[in-house]
Amino acid sequence: MRDQHPAPDSSARRLSTKETAELLGVKPETVYAYVSRGQLSSRREPGGRASTFDAAEVTALARRNRRETAAGSAPAGGDLSVRTRITLIDGDRYFYRGVDATELAAHHSYEEVAEWLWTGRMERGTTFTAPQATVAVARRAVDALPEHTTPTDRLRVATIAAAAEDPLRFDLSEAAVLGTARVLIPTLVAALPSQHRRGPDDGPLAHRLWHRLTGVEPTEAALRVLDTALALLVDHDLAASTLAVRVAASARAHAYAAVSAGLGALEGPLHGASSGLAHRLLLDVLDQGTAVPVIADELRAGRRIPGLGHRLYQGEDPRARVLFDLLEGIPRAEPALLAARDIVATTARHTPLHANVDLALAVFTASCGMPATAGETIFAVARTAGWIAHTLEEYGERPLRMRPSGHYVGPRPPQPLPE
């Protein structure tokens, strides 16, 4: 088969992430998935900010991918590539509609960032409110659940209840879906049990959510951390839950159903629940006074250490960096911050490792009197806005396009009828 890309000049020994992505025919952020699977090696030049890749190695991988595609099997990367205008991950930075996401989170509220992601317009001062009738239906449904129900279960039930109350849920027009989003997100927060008898039902969403997470009185600095965390977590390209949302939207499921699909995927221990695992690890370290025995016990039990590393970032997770900087301004977070640094230093003795956003969330939740599940709640509420953005984008694509063909590897027919 004839190569679709010319081989790089032999004198150009190293390729940038963008050049590598073009040669492989993938998005730049997908390049790091090849690295995490050991199919590509990367190197950061002295003084450089981004990784580079060996040209010959990239060319060989591109040729192998094209051969396997031509043969009808999945390419070596194994990644589904979906065109999107929402989020770009490039190097150790990520962008919402071309604007640095960390800068957006630093200067705008969660609601403003959500509107930017949905419409490409910055609506300053925007807040989300829900009709009392919708909130009442969702609360009744959630209150009927067993006491041990997880926050994600509560959010999923609240989503279904809100959908059942909305006769216009099958209207998939952009205006209708945006209206659904602006009602659904505050409904999810209002449906959660309040941990404080004076919890507000209006004002910035972060303020309302705080009182669903802890009975501790908030400071302005702590509320700022929560609002920033929500904005940072709005979207992160095609995470597992976001892909589930797009599959549902491809089948033209309504927005509530698409969000429900995302919540189902989010509940896995390798996705939304990771912050809870990091929270518990952090408490163990605080209890022991050092990370050494805790890390040793985790590894001896065959468990991975949560809160470290990310397949899309070679360096530090930019979301973690922002949250850690803000947490420095909260005195009661100091012990948890020191414990988190101890975890990173102890685990990274033999190989470079960096904290990810799950560990930063764990520091926040552990130091503010929140339960281990609080990080998952924050993640789910925040990501609902991103799921709506992907739902809208998928509605603009060909229906049912998210229907891959299976690569059958079972016995070849015809086989005898089983007796």
Stockholm file with secondary structure:
# STOCKHOLM 1.0

chainA/1-419         MRDQHPAPDSSARRLSTKETAELLGVKPETVYAYVSRGQLSSRREPGGRASTFDAAEVTALARRNRRETAAGSAPAGGDLSVRTRITLIDGDRYFYRGVDATELAAHHSYEEVAEWLWTGRMERGTTFTAPQATVAVARRAVDALPEHTTPTDRLRVATIAAAAEDPLRFDLSEAAVLGTARVLIPTLVAALPSQHRRGPDDGPLAHRLWHRLTGVEPTEAALRVLDTALALLVDHDLAASTLAVRVAASARAHAYAAVSAGLGALEGPLHGASSGLAHRLLLDVLDQGTAVPVIADELRAGRRIPGLGHRLYQGEDPRARVLFDLLEGIPRAEPALLAARDIVATTARHTPLHANVDLALAVFTASCGMPATAGETIFAVARTAGWIAHTLEEYGERPLRMRPSGHYVGPRPPQPLPE
#=GR chainA/1-419 SS CCCSSCCCCTTCCEECHHHHHHHHTSCGGGHHHHHHTTSSCEEECTTCSSEEEEHHHHHHHHHHHHHHHHTTSCCTTCCCCCCCSSEEEETTEEEETTEEHHHHHHHSCHHHHHHHHHHSCCCTTCCCCCCHHHHHHHHHHHHTSCTTCCHHHHHHHHHHHHHHHCTTTTCCSHHHHHHHHHHHHHHHHHHSCCSSTTCCSSSCHHHHHHHHHCSSCCCHHHHHHHHHHHHHTSCCSSCHHHHHHHHHHHTTCCHHHHHHHHHHHHTSTTTTTHHHHHHHHHHHHHHHSSSHHHHHHHHHTTCCCTTBCBTTBSSCCHHHHHHHHHHTTCGGGHHHHHHHHHHHHHHTSSSCCCBCHHHHHHHHHHHTTCCTTHHHHHHHHHHHHHHHHHHHHHHTSCTTCCCCCCCCCSCCSCCCCCC
#=GC SS_cons         CCCSSCCCCTTCCEECHHHHHHHHTSCGGGHHHHHHTTSSCEEECTTCSSEEEEHHHHHHHHHHHHHHHHTTSCCTTCCCCCCCSSEEEETTEEEETTEEHHHHHHHSCHHHHHHHHHHSCCCTTCCCCCCHHHHHHHHHHHHTSCTTCCHHHHHHHHHHHHHHHCTTTTCCSHHHHHHHHHHHHHHHHHHSCCSSTTCCSSSCHHHHHHHHHCSSCCCHHHHHHHHHHHHHTSCCSSCHHHHHHHHHHHTTCCHHHHHHHHHHHHTSTTTTTHHHHHHHHHHHHHHHSSSHHHHHHHHHTTCCCTTBCBTTBSSCCHHHHHHHHHHTTCGGGHHHHHHHHHHHHHHTSSSCCCBCHHHHHHHHHHHTTCCTTHHHHHHHHHHHHHHHHHHHHHHTSCTTCCCCCCCCCSCCSCCCCCC
//
